Amino acid sequence: AAPVLFISRAMFSLFVTAFALAASATPAPVVIIPGDGSNQLEARLDKPSTVSWICSKKADWFRLWLSTSNLLAATNCWADNIKLVYDEEHDVLSNNAGVETRVPDFGGTGALEELDPDVPFH
């Protein structure tokens, strides 16, 4: 019997994109749109107050999404750090007070390469 080849949707999309690029005379840009689970988000804290005594008010850059150890250990702290505040008057979303966020390797693929470094054997 012939071997069966299993291919994920992401790999199929990559093959289709590669074929389309090879077939076209002018190469088109490739846009990678990752899922919400594979993105990374870092935060730096300088908060005026916290929701609990166990939460940090000040911290240098650390992994906010996704870090299961932080998420499971201090859910209230994590929720307060990742929370967005909506300004109805100006129709703008912003970080919670004292929270600065960034995407590591913005524009590259480094932030997509691992879901959570705290999970062993991934």
ZIBELGI-V849551 format. One record per backbone hydrogen bond with DSSP energy under -1.0 kcal/mol. CO is the residue of the C=O (numbers start at 1). NH is the residue of the N-H. E is the energy in kcal/mol with one decimal. If there is no record, write none. Layout:
{{CO/NH/E} {CO/NH/E}}
//
This chain:
{{8/12/-2.5} {9/13/-2.7} {10/14/-2.1} {11/15/-2.5} {12/16/-2.6} {13/17/-2.6} {14/18/-2.6} {15/19/-2.5} {16/20/-2.5} {17/21/-2.5} {18/22/-2.2} {19/23/-2.0} {20/24/-1.3} {41/64/-3.2} {41/65/-2.1} {42/102/-2.0} {43/62/-1.8} {44/100/-2.5} {45/59/-1.9} {52/55/-1.1} {57/47/-3.1} {59/45/-2.0} {62/43/-2.4} {65/41/-2.4} {67/71/-2.5} {68/72/-2.8} {69/73/-1.8} {70/74/-1.8} {74/78/-2.5} {75/79/-2.7} {76/80/-2.0} {77/81/-2.1} {78/82/-2.1} {83/96/-1.0} {85/94/-2.1} {87/91/-1.5} {87/92/-1.5} {92/87/-3.1} {94/85/-3.4} {96/99/-1.9} {98/46/-2.8} {100/44/-2.3} {102/42/-3.0} {105/108/-2.5} {109/112/-1.8} {116/119/-1.5}}
//
